[in-house]
Each structure stands twice: as C-alpha cells, then as structure tokens.
Amino acid sequence: MKTYVVLLALLVLNTSALLSEPLAALVKGISPWLLVAFEIIFVKRILQNGAHGYLLKNTGKEELLEAFETVLSDGQYLQKDIQQKLLNQSLGTEKRNTLKPKLTRREKEVLAAICEEMTTQEIAKQLFVSPKTVETHRMNLISKLGARNSVGLVKIAIEQELLH
C-alpha cells in the first residue's frame, strides 16, 4: 500500500459542495488547502472551516502561484477584492446587493414560484419535475442566498431584485 503526502489541496467547487459534510471530513486532515470558488457569501464559512486561502475562478496564473507560495509557507491568501468585501462587511458598509448570486434558469423559476406562494407539489407539477428536484433547487437557493428558510428567500429575492 502506497502512502501519499498532500502538500497542497486546490479545490474547485460549486456552492452545494461547500456545505457538504463529506467535504468537511475530507479536508479536515489536509493542511494547507486553498479554495477556488465564486460565491462570496461562503468566504467566512470556508475560512472558519480551515481554508488557508480563497480565490475567484478568474484568477490569473501569477496570482495563483503567489497564493500557492503564501499558503505553502503557512500564510493565508485572499484576493484584494475579497479582502475589501470582507472589510466592508465587517464595518457595515457593504451593500447587500453588490454581488448578485448566479442562479440557474431553473432556480429562478423555482424562486419565482416560491414567491407566488406555490407548494412544492404545485411547483413540481408546473415545471414537470419531481418534488424532490424542487426541494433540491430550494436548498440550493437557500445556500446561495444565505437564507434560513423560504420566507428568507422571498425577502432576499425582493431586496436583491432577483425576480425581474
């Protein structure tokens, strides 16, 4: 049996993977690790879970290498715009709708239906999908928008003008 030493883990994930228990268990023993993702709403959670850095998907080669070097020398790396957004948020100067989350067409349809007070079964019938699929979209929306429940989804959808 071969044994491998992980010097650096680079993770490229979607938002649903960021919240998964298996991911947390997988990366628990890996240090350092650096995350490449696109949802600013998860930055704090990811860093609290042990990430040593956070990059956006459009990171250039030079910055990626700089992040690797920083993380491998026991530092933490955040892109400048992410640092600024975290600072603005901690100072209370960040506007909630500065970054609109990227929603799929289906997520937008489910969100609109939720805002019309439709039940899961009604949404499933209207979209020709199973109720389980509707619930998956609802959970993805809750994750992406940082809501706690369907009422929170409606509130955030109105605040961020996601229904237009």
FENRAMO-V104431 format. One record per helix or strand. SS is the DSSP state (H for helix, E for strand). FROM is the first residue (numbers start at 0). LEN is the number of residues. If there is no record, write none. Layout:
ss = <SS | SS>
from = <FROM | FROM>
len = <LEN | LEN>
//
This chain:
ss = <E | H | H | E | H | E | H | E | H | H | H | H | H>
from = <8 | 14 | 20 | 32 | 39 | 52 | 60 | 76 | 79 | 104 | 119 | 130 | 149>
len = <4 | 4 | 8 | 5 | 9 | 4 | 12 | 2 | 12 | 11 | 8 | 15 | 10>
//
